[in-house]
Amino acid sequence: MQIDGPALSGPRHILAFDSGIGGLGIVRAIQALAPDICIDYLADTAIFPYGEQDDDFLIERIVSLLSQAIRRLQPQAVVVACNTASTLALEALRAAWPDMPFVGCVPPIRWAARITQTKVIGLLATRATVRRPYLSRLHALYAPECTLIAHAAPGLAGCAELAFRGQDVPDSTILQEIEGLFVHPDSNRLDAVGLGCTHYTFVLDRLRALSPPGLTWLDPAPAVARHTCNLLAHLPQKAHAHPCAWFTALPDDQALFTHLKPYRFSAAALWEGVNEVEASYYAPVIASP
């Protein structure tokens, strides 16, 4: 992947967090800009998908889980590579850890408003992101002159998880998830749609192929990567041996582990810290590259 952005020389150590594999799209974009970066990845797979969980429960869980991870892993910065977690818990995380830099991932409403020619923009996201007041504020602040078609696709993150593992996802299933974008009275003028869930990057080619011609899909992963590298450029170099992919519930199939290899993880492990238990490594299930 080629991404234009700042060059970052020397190692830095960050933690990237998501409810599943969606944040790996941002990990990939960061690694393309900064090959020397050391990234630990934490996925809260025990309660995936976040978009279907209660807000108060999620805030408490995200702050608790990431506090555990920050204390244990000692990253220089945390990338909250999840729209639901970012729109919901960034404020609480920054209050809990005022000296820790956090990079969030928010719906690309401003970007869509900048490039639209028709003033009709779309957002494909989880139910939680679509219903949250945060989205209304983004719309009012950055795109007040645009009609926003925000569609919740409750099953699309699961489709992306399957696609990441190399499993087949029928076109009909994806079409069913996105059809709400195209039944609005102004859908015939829709020309830009933002991805409001990081998981969707792994079905982006399918979304482009199955949507009407002339529609531009906006994936914020490269922009999040550029912002992360700009932030890290002001921090001292710090090496970190053997970055790991952590999961609060380990999947029962090997396909996920096989597809983690390109992201430079030498091991996958169970994270038990959500229950105030020190995390314990399983034997590595991924061979070192």
VENCORGI-V126044 format. One record per residue. N is the residue number from 1. RES is the residue in one letter. NEAR is the number of other ideal C-beta (glycine too) atoms within 12 Angstrom. Layout:
n,res,near
N,RES,NEAR
N,RES,NEAR
This chain:
n,res,near
1,M,22
2,Q,10
3,I,26
4,D,14
5,G,25
6,P,21
7,A,18
8,L,30
9,S,15
10,G,20
11,P,22
12,R,36
13,H,31
14,I,45
15,L,46
16,A,49
17,F,52
18,D,50
19,S,46
20,G,43
21,I,47
22,G,52
23,G,54
24,L,41
25,G,43
26,I,48
27,V,42
28,R,37
29,A,37
30,I,46
31,Q,34
32,A,28
33,L,34
34,A,35
35,P,20
36,D,24
37,I,42
38,C,35
39,I,44
40,D,41
41,Y,46
42,L,49
43,A,47
44,D,39
45,T,33
46,A,25
47,I,25
48,F,31
49,P,38
50,Y,46
51,G,40
52,E,24
53,Q,26
54,D,16
55,D,25
56,D,13
57,F,19
58,L,34
59,I,28
60,E,21
61,R,31
62,I,42
63,V,31
64,S,24
65,L,44
66,L,45
67,S,27
68,Q,29
69,A,37
70,I,31
71,R,19
72,R,26
73,L,35
74,Q,17
75,P,35
76,Q,33
77,A,41
78,V,45
79,V,48
80,V,48
81,A,48
82,C,56
83,N,51
84,T,50
85,A,51
86,S,46
87,T,38
88,L,37
89,A,41
90,L,31
91,E,20
92,A,27
93,L,37
94,R,20
95,A,15
96,A,24
97,W,26
98,P,11
99,D,14
100,M,29
101,P,28
102,F,38
103,V,39
104,G,38
105,C,49
106,V,38
107,P,47
108,P,41
109,I,40
110,R,27
111,W,29
112,A,40
113,A,31
114,R,20
115,I,22
116,T,32
117,Q,17
118,T,23
119,K,21
120,V,29
121,I,44
122,G,46
123,L,48
124,L,52
125,A,49
126,T,45
127,R,30
128,A,37
129,T,46
130,V,33
131,R,22
132,R,32
133,P,15
134,Y,31
135,L,34
136,S,21
137,R,17
138,L,33
139,H,31
140,A,17
141,L,17
142,Y,24
143,A,32
144,P,17
145,E,17
146,C,33
147,T,27
148,L,37
149,I,39
150,A,36
151,H,38
152,A,32
153,A,39
154,P,26
155,G,28
156,L,43
157,A,45
158,G,32
159,C,38
160,A,40
161,E,34
162,L,28
163,A,31
164,F,37
165,R,25
166,G,16
167,Q,20
168,D,13
169,V,28
170,P,16
171,D,19
172,S,14
173,T,23
174,I,33
175,L,24
176,Q,20
177,E,35
178,I,40
179,E,24
180,G,26
181,L,40
182,F,26
183,V,14
184,H,21
185,P,11
186,D,20
187,S,24
188,N,17
189,R,22
190,L,38
191,D,30
192,A,36
193,V,42
194,G,51
195,L,47
196,G,51
197,C,58
198,T,55
199,H,48
200,Y,50
201,T,42
202,F,37
203,V,41
204,L,34
205,D,18
206,R,27
207,L,39
208,R,22
209,A,16
210,L,28
211,S,30
212,P,22
213,P,10
214,G,16
215,L,32
216,T,27
217,W,36
218,L,33
219,D,39
220,P,40
221,A,44
222,P,31
223,A,31
224,V,42
225,A,41
226,R,26
227,H,30
228,T,46
229,C,36
230,N,23
231,L,28
232,L,37
233,A,24
234,H,15
235,L,24
236,P,13
237,Q,19
238,K,20
239,A,15
240,H,23
241,A,14
242,H,22
243,P,36
244,C,37
245,A,43
246,W,40
247,F,38
248,T,34
249,A,21
250,L,25
251,P,27
252,D,11
253,D,16
254,Q,16
255,A,19
256,L,32
257,F,30
258,T,20
259,H,26
260,L,35
261,K,22
262,P,19
263,Y,36
264,R,29
265,F,37
266,S,27
267,A,30
268,A,36
269,A,33
270,L,28
271,W,35
272,E,24
273,G,28
274,V,30
275,N,16
276,E,13
277,V,13
278,E,15
279,A,26
280,S,16
281,Y,21
282,Y,19
283,A,14
284,P,19
285,V,26
286,I,26
287,A,14
288,S,14
289,P,14
